[in-house]
């Protein structure tokens, strides 16, 4: 049995439930995972975040009662990486240790490493409490996810160890999804990251479209960057590297050393459990210099496949979903992450959608139409709260 943990575990459960018994611990308990798991436990608080005390208590109870062989995680541990160390005392972890993650998710160590490796990134201040002007600068926070920690205007103070200032640059926001094994680095492909100006964030994460095709020159630059960071941070398993592409230049933004939202796009295209590959990477781990690791694409003909778009639907008001609404969401073929909770505040994720077509323009149109369908359904069946 594999124990999967995170804010939402639907993507992890969907990936591995056909080959393993799965127990899930998350915040939402989505309706579309309940028939795929041996059990589920809530580890969330009223703000739909992982509650540290509840997590540790429930984790130990599940390990004691169900005896899973190992655990792995999705997002939700940002700023709470100490929980990983505590959980590793009880159960084998298919993921990086807290120490390794902290090197990646602390801006000082991460951007110092990029400088040393001659990897381009937007101009960044991580050790100053003031910048001369907030114009053209973003304050970011590695202890958040989804763009929640990004602020643009009237900001001149750093608040926590995860905060840093970064010069805003214009370009296409992209990500590369890859797996590090003991003998090779497997590139699954590239996605376009979709953001909107929403909920006081200039870059609020909405979803992904992929795979997207890049020039040979850009691709070669990215592969060189990946080899450098794999060696520098001793990466293993699944990773997502976010970057901005300006013409033919690549500027690294951040690295997420865990399964990211791109996983379900490439799983859908390749009909392969990528999470199982992630787990096997840790089962079979051996020390091997990165220079000896072969870097390859999982599928060279990935662009012969369809293009997939995903999008998270957030609540734009304080609402109470009724059972009829939840059932209708379940009936929509493009809808996933169907909630098992009914109360939502502004900015809370309600569900997500996935569409597929032969070109990016059509995918964007399908995403827009699906979003309108869900918005209309919620408006007709839902009670708005004050």
C-alpha positions as CSV (number, residue, x, y, z in Angstrom):
1,X,0.0,0.0,0.0
2,X,1.2,3.5,-0.9
3,X,0.2,6.5,1.3
4,X,-0.3,9.7,-0.8
5,X,-0.4,13.1,0.9
6,X,-1.0,16.7,-0.1
7,X,-3.5,19.5,-0.4
8,X,-5.3,17.4,-3.1
9,X,-4.2,13.8,-3.8
10,X,-6.6,13.1,-6.7
11,X,-3.9,13.3,-9.3
12,X,-1.6,10.9,-7.3
13,X,-4.4,8.5,-6.6
14,X,-5.5,8.5,-10.3
15,X,-2.0,7.7,-11.3
16,X,-1.2,4.7,-9.2
17,X,-4.5,3.1,-8.0
18,X,-4.5,0.5,-10.8
19,X,-1.2,-1.0,-9.6
20,X,-1.2,-0.4,-5.9
21,X,-3.5,-0.2,-2.9
22,X,-3.7,3.5,-2.0
23,X,-4.5,5.4,1.2
24,X,-5.0,9.2,0.8
25,X,-4.5,12.0,3.3
26,X,-5.5,15.5,2.0
27,X,-7.6,18.6,2.6
28,X,-10.5,18.1,0.2
29,X,-11.4,14.4,0.0
30,X,-12.6,14.8,-3.5
31,X,-15.6,12.7,-4.5
32,X,-13.8,11.2,-7.5
33,X,-11.1,9.5,-5.5
34,X,-13.2,7.8,-2.9
35,X,-13.8,4.6,-5.0
36,X,-10.1,4.3,-5.8
37,X,-8.6,4.3,-2.3
38,X,-8.6,2.0,0.7
39,X,-9.2,4.9,2.9
40,X,-9.0,8.7,3.3
41,X,-8.3,11.0,6.2
42,X,-8.7,14.8,6.4
43,X,-5.5,16.7,7.4
44,X,-6.8,20.2,6.6
45,X,-7.8,23.3,8.6
46,X,-10.6,25.9,8.0
47,X,-8.4,27.7,5.4
48,X,-8.0,24.5,3.3
49,X,-4.3,24.2,4.3
50,X,-2.5,21.3,5.8
51,X,-2.8,21.5,9.6
52,X,0.6,20.5,11.0
53,X,-0.6,19.0,14.3
54,X,-3.5,17.1,12.6
55,X,-1.1,15.8,9.9
56,X,1.3,14.3,12.3
57,X,-1.4,12.7,14.4
58,X,-3.3,11.3,11.4
59,X,-0.1,10.2,9.7
60,X,1.0,8.1,12.7
61,X,-2.4,6.6,13.1
62,X,-2.6,5.6,9.4
63,X,0.9,4.0,9.5
64,X,0.0,2.1,12.6
65,X,-3.4,0.9,11.4
66,X,-2.8,0.2,7.7
67,X,0.9,-0.5,7.5
68,X,1.6,1.3,4.1
69,X,5.0,0.4,2.6
70,X,5.9,4.1,1.8
71,X,4.5,7.5,1.3
72,X,4.8,10.3,-1.3
73,X,3.4,13.8,-1.6
74,X,2.0,16.5,-3.8
75,X,1.9,20.2,-3.1
76,X,0.9,21.6,0.3
77,X,4.1,21.3,2.3
78,X,5.4,24.7,1.2
79,X,6.7,26.4,4.4
80,X,6.1,23.2,6.3
81,X,9.0,21.0,5.2
82,X,9.7,20.0,8.8
83,X,6.7,17.7,8.5
84,X,8.6,15.7,6.0
85,X,11.3,14.9,8.5
86,X,8.9,14.0,11.2
87,X,7.0,11.7,8.8
88,X,10.2,10.1,7.6
89,X,10.8,8.9,11.2
90,X,7.7,6.7,10.8
91,X,7.7,5.6,7.1
92,X,9.9,5.4,4.0
93,X,9.5,8.5,1.9
94,X,9.5,8.4,-1.9
95,X,10.7,12.0,-2.2
96,X,13.5,14.3,-1.3
97,X,14.5,15.0,2.3
98,X,13.7,18.3,4.1
99,X,17.4,19.4,3.9
100,X,17.5,18.9,0.1
101,X,14.1,20.6,-0.4
102,X,15.2,23.6,1.7
103,X,18.2,24.2,-0.5
104,X,15.9,24.4,-3.4
105,X,13.0,26.3,-1.7
106,X,15.1,28.9,0.2
107,X,15.7,31.8,-2.2
108,X,19.2,32.6,-0.9
109,X,20.7,29.1,-1.5
110,X,18.7,28.6,-4.7
111,X,19.6,31.8,-6.5
112,X,23.2,31.7,-5.2
113,X,23.5,28.3,-6.9
114,X,22.1,29.6,-10.1
115,X,24.6,32.4,-10.1
116,X,27.5,30.0,-9.5
117,X,26.2,27.7,-12.3
118,X,25.8,30.6,-14.8
119,X,22.1,29.8,-15.1
120,X,20.1,32.9,-16.2
121,X,17.3,34.1,-14.0
122,X,15.5,37.5,-13.5
123,X,17.5,39.9,-11.3
124,X,16.8,38.9,-7.7
125,X,17.4,40.3,-4.2
126,X,17.3,37.8,-1.4
127,X,19.3,39.5,1.3
128,X,18.0,43.1,1.3
129,X,15.1,44.5,3.2
130,X,14.5,47.4,0.8
131,X,14.6,48.0,-2.9
132,X,15.0,51.5,-4.4
133,X,11.6,51.4,-6.0
134,X,8.8,48.8,-6.2
135,X,8.2,49.7,-9.9
136,X,9.0,46.7,-12.0
137,X,9.7,44.5,-9.0
138,X,7.7,41.6,-7.6
139,X,7.9,40.3,-4.1
140,X,7.6,36.5,-4.1
141,X,7.4,33.8,-1.5
142,X,8.8,30.3,-1.9
143,X,6.7,29.2,1.1
144,X,3.5,29.5,-1.0
145,X,2.3,27.9,-4.2
146,X,0.0,28.9,-7.1
147,X,1.1,32.6,-7.2
148,X,-0.5,33.4,-3.8
149,X,2.8,34.8,-2.6
150,X,3.4,37.2,-5.5
151,X,2.7,40.9,-5.0
152,X,3.6,43.7,-7.4
153,X,2.6,47.2,-6.1
154,X,3.8,49.3,-3.1
155,X,6.0,46.5,-1.7
156,X,9.4,47.2,-0.2
157,X,9.8,44.9,2.8
158,X,10.8,41.2,3.1
159,X,8.7,39.4,5.6
160,X,10.0,35.8,5.9
161,X,12.9,33.5,4.9
162,X,10.9,32.5,1.8
163,X,10.5,36.1,0.6
164,X,12.6,37.7,-2.1
165,X,12.4,40.5,-4.7
166,X,12.6,39.7,-8.3
167,X,12.6,41.9,-11.4
168,X,9.5,41.3,-13.5
169,X,10.3,40.3,-17.1
170,X,7.9,39.8,-19.9
171,X,7.9,36.5,-21.9
172,X,6.1,33.2,-22.1
173,X,5.8,31.3,-18.8
174,X,6.7,27.7,-19.4
175,X,7.7,24.6,-17.4
176,X,9.6,21.4,-18.2
177,X,8.6,18.2,-16.4
178,X,11.2,15.5,-15.9
179,X,12.2,12.4,-13.9
180,X,15.6,11.7,-12.4
181,X,16.5,8.1,-12.0
182,X,19.8,6.6,-10.9
183,X,21.1,6.1,-14.5
184,X,19.2,8.6,-16.6
185,X,17.1,11.8,-16.7
186,X,13.9,11.4,-18.6
187,X,12.3,14.5,-20.1
188,X,8.5,14.2,-20.5
189,X,8.0,17.6,-22.2
190,X,7.1,21.2,-21.9
191,X,3.9,23.0,-20.9
192,X,2.7,26.6,-21.0
193,X,1.8,27.8,-17.6
194,X,-1.5,29.8,-17.5
195,X,-1.8,32.7,-15.0
196,X,-4.3,35.5,-14.5
197,X,-4.4,38.7,-12.5
198,X,-6.6,37.6,-9.7
199,X,-7.1,37.7,-5.9
200,X,-4.5,40.5,-5.4
201,X,-1.9,38.4,-7.3
202,X,-0.6,39.5,-10.7
203,X,0.3,35.9,-11.5
204,X,-2.4,33.6,-10.0
205,X,-2.0,30.1,-11.3
206,X,-4.8,28.7,-13.4
207,X,-3.5,25.6,-15.2
208,X,-1.4,24.2,-18.0
209,X,-1.4,23.6,-21.7
210,X,0.9,21.0,-23.2
211,X,2.9,19.6,-24.7
212,X,4.3,22.7,-26.4
213,X,7.1,22.7,-29.0
214,X,10.3,24.7,-28.5
215,X,13.1,25.4,-30.9
216,X,16.1,23.1,-30.9
217,X,18.3,26.0,-29.5
218,X,15.9,26.6,-26.6
219,X,15.6,22.9,-25.9
220,X,19.4,22.4,-25.8
221,X,19.7,25.3,-23.3
222,X,17.0,23.7,-21.1
223,X,18.7,20.3,-21.2
224,X,22.0,21.9,-20.1
225,X,20.2,23.7,-17.2
226,X,18.6,20.5,-16.1
227,X,21.9,18.6,-16.0
228,X,23.4,21.3,-13.9
229,X,20.6,21.5,-11.4
230,X,20.3,17.8,-11.1
231,X,23.9,17.6,-10.0
232,X,23.9,20.7,-7.9
233,X,20.8,19.8,-5.9
234,X,21.2,16.0,-6.0
235,X,17.7,15.6,-7.5
236,X,15.8,12.3,-7.7
237,X,12.3,11.5,-8.8
238,X,9.8,13.9,-10.5
239,X,10.5,17.6,-10.8
240,X,9.0,20.6,-12.5
241,X,11.2,23.6,-13.6
242,X,9.4,26.9,-14.3
243,X,11.1,29.4,-16.6
244,X,10.3,32.4,-18.7
245,X,11.2,32.3,-22.4
246,X,12.0,35.7,-24.0
247,X,12.7,35.1,-27.7
248,X,15.5,32.5,-27.5
249,X,16.6,33.2,-23.9
250,X,15.6,31.0,-20.9
251,X,15.3,32.6,-17.4
252,X,14.8,30.1,-14.6
253,X,12.0,31.1,-12.1
254,X,11.8,28.2,-9.7
255,X,12.1,24.4,-9.2
256,X,9.4,22.2,-7.7
257,X,11.0,18.9,-6.6
258,X,7.8,16.8,-6.6
259,X,5.1,15.7,-8.9
260,X,3.5,18.8,-10.5
261,X,0.3,19.4,-12.4
262,X,2.1,18.5,-15.6
263,X,2.1,14.8,-14.6
264,X,-1.5,14.2,-15.5
265,X,-1.1,15.8,-18.9
266,X,1.7,13.4,-19.9
267,X,0.1,10.4,-18.2
268,X,-3.0,11.1,-20.3
269,X,-1.0,11.2,-23.5
270,X,1.4,8.4,-22.7
271,X,-1.0,6.0,-20.9
272,X,1.7,5.4,-18.3
273,X,1.7,5.7,-14.5
274,X,4.4,8.4,-14.1
275,X,4.0,8.3,-10.3
276,X,5.0,4.7,-10.3
277,X,8.1,5.7,-12.2
278,X,8.7,8.3,-9.4
279,X,8.4,5.7,-6.7
280,X,10.6,3.2,-8.5
281,X,13.3,5.9,-8.8
282,X,13.6,6.0,-5.0
283,X,13.3,2.2,-4.7
284,X,16.2,1.7,-7.1
285,X,18.3,4.7,-6.1
286,X,22.0,4.3,-6.5
287,X,24.8,6.9,-6.4
288,X,25.9,7.8,-9.9
289,X,27.5,11.0,-11.1
290,X,25.2,13.2,-13.1
291,X,27.8,13.3,-15.9
292,X,27.2,9.6,-16.4
293,X,23.4,10.0,-16.4
294,X,21.9,9.8,-19.9
295,X,19.4,12.4,-20.7
296,X,16.6,11.4,-23.0
297,X,13.0,12.2,-23.9
298,X,10.4,9.6,-22.8
299,X,8.8,9.9,-26.3
300,X,10.5,11.5,-29.2
301,X,7.2,11.8,-31.1
302,X,5.2,13.4,-28.3
303,X,3.9,16.0,-30.7
304,X,2.1,13.3,-32.7
305,X,-0.3,13.3,-29.7
306,X,-3.1,15.6,-28.9
307,X,-2.7,18.8,-26.8
308,X,-4.3,18.9,-23.3
309,X,-5.3,21.8,-21.3
310,X,-6.1,21.9,-17.5
311,X,-7.6,24.6,-15.4
312,X,-8.5,25.1,-11.8
313,X,-11.9,26.7,-11.1
314,X,-11.9,29.0,-8.1
315,X,-14.7,30.5,-6.2
316,X,-15.3,34.2,-6.9
317,X,-17.6,34.7,-3.9
318,X,-18.5,33.0,-0.6
319,X,-20.8,30.2,-1.6
320,X,-22.5,27.1,-0.3
321,X,-22.7,24.3,-2.8
322,X,-25.7,22.0,-2.6
323,X,-25.8,18.2,-3.4
324,X,-27.5,18.8,-6.7
325,X,-24.6,21.0,-7.9
326,X,-22.0,18.4,-6.8
327,X,-23.8,15.7,-8.7
328,X,-24.1,17.8,-11.8
329,X,-20.4,18.6,-11.6
330,X,-19.7,14.8,-11.4
331,X,-21.7,14.3,-14.6
332,X,-19.6,16.7,-16.7
333,X,-17.0,14.7,-18.6
334,X,-14.3,17.4,-18.4
335,X,-14.7,18.0,-14.6
336,X,-12.4,16.5,-12.0
337,X,-11.5,17.1,-8.3
338,X,-15.2,17.2,-7.4
339,X,-15.3,18.6,-3.9
340,X,-16.6,16.7,-0.9
341,X,-16.9,20.0,1.0
342,X,-19.7,22.5,0.5
343,X,-18.5,25.9,1.9
344,X,-16.1,27.9,-0.2
345,X,-14.6,31.3,0.4
346,X,-13.4,33.7,-2.3
347,X,-10.3,32.2,-3.9
348,X,-10.9,28.6,-2.8
349,X,-10.5,25.9,-5.5
350,X,-13.8,24.3,-6.3
351,X,-12.8,21.8,-9.0
352,X,-10.7,21.4,-12.1
353,X,-11.2,20.7,-15.8
354,X,-9.3,18.9,-18.5
355,X,-9.9,19.2,-22.2
356,X,-8.1,17.8,-25.3
357,X,-7.8,18.8,-28.9
358,X,-5.4,18.9,-31.8
359,X,-4.2,22.5,-31.4
360,X,-3.6,25.1,-28.7
361,X,-6.2,27.6,-30.0
362,X,-8.9,25.0,-29.8
363,X,-7.8,23.8,-26.3
364,X,-8.0,27.4,-25.0
365,X,-11.5,27.7,-26.5
366,X,-12.6,24.5,-24.9
367,X,-11.2,25.6,-21.5
368,X,-13.1,28.8,-21.7
369,X,-16.4,27.1,-22.7
370,X,-16.0,24.5,-19.9
371,X,-15.3,27.3,-17.4
372,X,-18.5,29.1,-18.4
373,X,-20.5,25.9,-18.1
374,X,-19.4,25.4,-14.5
375,X,-19.9,29.1,-13.7
376,X,-23.4,28.9,-15.0
377,X,-24.1,25.7,-13.1
378,X,-22.8,27.2,-9.9
379,X,-24.8,30.4,-10.3
380,X,-28.1,28.4,-10.9
381,X,-27.7,25.9,-8.1
382,X,-25.7,27.6,-5.4
383,X,-26.4,29.8,-2.4
384,X,-24.2,32.9,-2.1
385,X,-23.2,33.7,1.5
386,X,-22.5,37.1,3.0
